[in-house]
Amino acid sequence: MIPESTRPQKGREARLAQALHSLADVVDRLSALSERDYQNPYRATEWPEAVDPEGTWFSSPELLSLYGTPFFEQLSEQARRRLSFHEAANFYSLNIHGEKTLMRGLAGRLYRKDLIEVAPYLHHFLDEENKHSIYFGRFCTRYAKIYPSRQLEFQKAERRDIDDFLFFAKVLVFEHIADYYNVCQADDERLDPIARFINHNHHVEESRHLAFGRRLVAALWGTCAPDWSESTKSAIRGDLEQFFIASWREYYNPDVYADIGFPDPWQVSDIAWSADPQREHRYNASRKCMRFLTSTGILEQEPRDAS
């Protein structure tokens, strides 16, 4: 919980209303695109009866959490492909868990008086996240499994303005990381067609969510941060940094390594996490998001693990 003393709110509410009104152009443009590209998730693609986890790639090899580590070198070509299958299932599972939290947060903010300006696009946001969950869930339940999450739920701040900011900022961090994988894998011809479809489809809609999220998070910070004490801003930054690290840590899932047959999956997770090639990978994948957060002053420096 991040405490903050009660301050006069009329000025902040007026500034927030003005800031959200300035988003009318992006709300209208993105809503029009969502309406134009609307799709039925049950008819958008054909799902094969079965897939071959060792016959093709389901994740780009260079994006695997063991790539560049001695563990990857120990694996046969078939085992590497099986790893890519389980890591795809883990990636989709992370999105399932994240989108459950996201959908609850969006639904709770629909038509709230102070957010009414962005309500039209929140509807599309919520609808598209639900469809993403259908695709991710169908892959995991039909061909693999849903890996459990070790990530804690978003903590609710005492004040609504802080809670709103942290919610949308964490969503932005989560989606930036996922979209990096989507972009890299959508056009990777080595991947199974169903994996390419899921990544491409997710990226197309997530690109709109990210455009909206960056504008909204910047507006919330610019409006609310001047009224927050330095200790509150420091706590907010610490919360975001912890979320960033925890989100990445789930990509190094011991359950995946156990399914591949490693005898000490937790040790594999720790070693892979600390490997220099994986640090470089996380830096490259996070660079765009970190540039936004630091350029807006939301973060004063990149989280330690980003570098």
Secondary structure, DSSP 8 states (H G I E B T S, - for coil): ---------HHHHHHHHHHHHTTHHHHHHHHHHHHHT---TTTSS---S---TTTSBSS-GGGSTTTTSHHHHHS-HHHHHHHHHHHHHHHHHHHHHHHHHHHHHHHHHTT-GGGGGGHHHHHHHHHHHHHHHHHHHHHHHHHS-------------SSHHHHHHHHHHHHHHHHHHHHHHHHHHHT-TTB-HHHHHHHHHHHHHHHHHHHHHHHHHHHHHHHHGGGS-HHHHHHHHHHHHHHHHHHHHTTS-HHHHHHHT-S-HHHHHHHHHH-HHHHHHHHHHHHHHHHHHHHTTSSSS--GGG-
